[in-house]
Amino acid sequence: MLQVNYIRENREKVLERLSVRNFKQPELVDEIIKIDEERRSTQTSLDSISAEANAAAKQIGDLMRAGKKEEAETIKAQTASHKENIKNLSDKLNELETAQHNLIVQLPNLPYHLVKQGSTAEDNEIVLTHGEPAKLPNKALPHWELAAKYDIIDFELGVKITGAGFPVYKGKGARLQRALINFFLDHATAAGYKEMQVPHLVNAASGFGTGQLPDKEGQMYHSTIDDLYLIPTAEVPVTNLYRDVIIREEDLPIKNTAYTPCFRREAGSYGAHVRGLNRLHQFDKVEVVQITHPDQSYETLEDMSQYVQSLLQELGLHYRVLRLCGGDMGFTSAMTYDMEVWSAAQERWLEVSSVSNFETYQTNRLKLRFKGKEGKAQLAHSLNGSALALPRIVASILENYQTENGIKIPEALVKYTGFDMID
């Protein structure tokens, strides 16, 4: 959530950066500023009348103690309206603060200066490409056909149990999933991330804190009886560990990792591009989250990008890194890198990770601050990244490592799987 002081003091810059996102409601900025002017004026009036009321109460008390009851009653009559005025101004202030809040949460984060204007994924910048496409045997198969051929993932069984988008992993398919989770967690802890086990359901305050609510409410599974939400990513519970917390500056950066299942309704997602593992309602992911000093967050973003790339390199996958344009970036992000792996069988790029810097957008909602040597608390920066999301990594491994005799397991995973071929 943007800070109202920043919006008021940097109106032109806010409008300019929102235009990079192709934001369709720039008029909200002036509405917020107008309400804020009225809110501050109301607050000033309330403070003034409250001060008068307090001074009058003290004076009345002094007069009563001095036995000057008549003078005390005169002042009491003169200030009788203070209580009603204070109530009216307090009510008005609450209404203005609510109206201001309801408008501010409609504003997305401001893109970092390196983020270019654009409307769709076609406008994203290719930062780098690593490796070469895999050389596949003749008549190479997409992963959903490989999964059926080797009986390792059953999509129809998942439909029977739950519905489309909830696959069942079997035998070596299940073991490959478990191997990848352990591989990612071991590498994260070796890189200094502290492993956490967190709840898979969160309350509305947690969803608001990281920006899933109210923006993505329709994309989350909602347990209405208990008013809890199934998490779309471990980012939500992990970042909310620090909601309403003041951190010591010397404890920064804070680095956490967590494995969780993730649940997304993916409403409106249809077509061949979402076939098989390409888009699911439930999937596994290992997430990395950092809370950093504002002066270091973009250096941290680069480090996190390099870390995710190191995992892809160990798995021997051909990938590219994109810097997302304003129109393709998430609502809460200031800058995002996407990592995509080439699927030679499908002949398309598959997104396997996003690494984002949210600057103070989440921490302002979370009231997540740090206190430096001067003793003044200020908002920290938050970042997160997929390291990695399993479905498309599994799809990429199945497709890019297929041979005429079966599917070869990447060398880095063999000690985790306990086998080197799926055949």
C-alpha positions, 0 to 999 in steps of 0.5 A: 500500500502506498503511503499517503504522505508520499502520494501528496508530496509526489503527485506528478511522479506517482501519476507518471509511474502509474502510467507505466502500468497503464493504470486506468484510474489515475483520478484516484490520486487526486481523490486521495489527496483531496480527502487527505486535505479534508482529513488533516483539516478535520484532525487539526480542528479536533486537536484544537477543540480537544485542547480547549476542552482539556484546558477548560476541564483543568480550569473548572477543576482548579476553580472547584477546588478553590471553592469558586463554584459559580465561576466553574459553572459559568465556564462549564456552560460556555464549554458544554458544546465541546463534547458534542463537537469532539464526537462529531469531528471524531466521527467525520475523521473516521469516515474520512480515514475509511474513505481514504483507505478504501481508495489507497488500496486500489492503487498498485505499487509504483514501478521501479525506474528500470521497469519499462512501459508495456501492456502484455507479456510481449513487452517484457524485456529479455535480460539474458538467456542461458544454455541451449535447447535440449536435443530430443529424440524423434517424436518427442512427447509433451509431459502429459503423454510422458506421464501417462506412458510411464504411469507417474502422474494421473490427471484423470484420477485427480478429476475423480477425487477433486476436479481438473487441476488436481493431479495425482503423482504416482510411484517415481513421479511422487518420488521426483516431487519429493526429491525436488522439494528436498533439493530446493530446501537443502540449497535454500538453507545452504544459502542462508535461508532459515526453513519455516513450516507455516500454516496453509490457511490464513486469515483476512488480515494476512491476505491483506498484509501481502496484497492478495486481498482485496486485489486477488480475492476471486483467485483464492479458495475461501473457507467461508464458515471460518473466514480463512483462505487457502494460501496461493503461495508461502509468501503470505504466511511467511511474510506475515510472520513479521506483521506488526513487528519492529526489527532491529536494524542489525538483524537485517536481512531476514531470510526465510524459506518454506515448502507448502502446497499452493492453491489457486482458483485460476478462474478463466484459465482455459485452452491448450496452454494450460494443459497437463502441469502447465497450470494447476489449482494445487501445486507444490512450491518452495519459496524464499522471502527476504526482509531487507534494509531499503538501501539494499533491496535491489542488490538483494533482488539481483542476488535472489535472481542469481540464486534461482538461476543457480538452481536451474543451472544445476538442473541443466535446464535451458532458461531465460530471465525476463524483466516484466514491463509495467502492464504485466507486473503483479499489483504489489510489485515494484520490479519483477524478474521471471525465469522461464524454461524452454520446453522443446516438446511443447516448443514454448517457454514455461514460467517457473519462477518470479522474483519480486521486490515490493519495496514498502508496499507490503510492509506498510500494510503489515506495519513491518518496521525496523529501528536503526541506531537513531532509534527512529522506526521506518518501513523495511523492504520485502522481497520474495521468489519461487525457488522453485515452483514444481509443476513446470519444473517437473514438466521441463525435466520430463520433456527435456530429459526424455530419451528413447529408453526413458526419462533421465534424471538430472545428475543433481537429483539422483541422490535425492530420487535414489534412481537415475531413470524413469522407464 
